[in-house]
Amino acid sequence: MRDAARASPARLALILLAVAWSLLPIALVVSASLKPAREIFETPPRLLFLPTAENYVRLWRTAPEFFRTLANSLIVPAGARLVTIACSSLAGYVYAR
């Protein structure tokens, strides 16, 4: 295997650090959404807890339009992705000819 194709340990460590830096806030938000309200701001925070859907049930009851807007937020990028794939496929076909 060539030296350029092999990932050095330092480069791999930097990539893993960047991925952890990016995913950690998302993981904290998701874990906080699954905690009971009284446990969200505990100090020190507990890493192991019994997850609950209590916050989502309350959100469903108090603001049901949230889930409709969330669905819209998923539908629009999915449509944009399909249009991009279709246009890119056609352009790739033209460039290949």
N, C-alpha and C positions, 0 to 999 in steps of 0.2 A: 504494500500500500504506500502511496506517495505521502511525503511529509505534509504537503498542502492539504490533502484530503483528510488527514487525521486531525481530530479536534484535540487541542492541548488541554490539560487539566485546568489551567487557569481560565481558558476561554469557556469551558464547560461550567466552571464555577460561576463565572460572570453571567452566563445565560440563566443558570438556575437561580441566582440571586435576583435577576431582573424579573423572572417569572414569579418568584415568591413575593417580590415587592409589588407586583401588579395584582396578584390573586389574594393576598392577605386582607386588604380592605373589603373585598367582596365576601370573603369567607367570614369576616367579623360581622358584617351586616346581616348575612344569612343566618349566622348562629344567633345573633341578637333577636332576629325576628322569630326564632323558634323558642326563645326563652320566655318564661312567664314575666310579666311586667316588673314585678318586684326584684327579679334577679338581674335585670339588664344593667343596672348601675351599681351592682355590688362591688365592693373593693375588699380584697383582690378578686378579680373576676374568676369564676369557676370554669374550667375547661370542660369538665364532664358534668352534664346536666341531663335531666329528663326533658326531651323536646316536647313541645305542645303546639297545637295549631290555634290556640286561643286568640292570638293577635290577628290571624287571618279571618277567623270567624267574626270577630268584632269589626274588622274592616269590611267584611261582606255585609254585615247588618247596618253599619253606619254610613258607608259610602260604596254602594254596589256599582256605581258608575266607574269606579277605579278599575275594575276587572274588564269592563268594556273598552276603556281607553288603553289598558294594557294589551288587550287583544289587537286593537288598532295599531299599537306600536310594534307588534310582531308581524302583522299582515303587510304593512307598508314596506319594511325592509325585505320581507320575503318576495314581494312583487318586484322590487327593484333588483334583487339578486337574480330572479328569473329573467328579467329583461337584459341584464348585463351578461348573463350566460348565453342567452340567445344571440345577442349582438356580437359577443366575442367569438362564438362558434362560427358565425357567418364570416367575420373578419378573418379568422384563422383559416377557414376554407379558401377564401380569396387569396390570402398570402401564400398558402401551400400550392396553389395552382401556378 
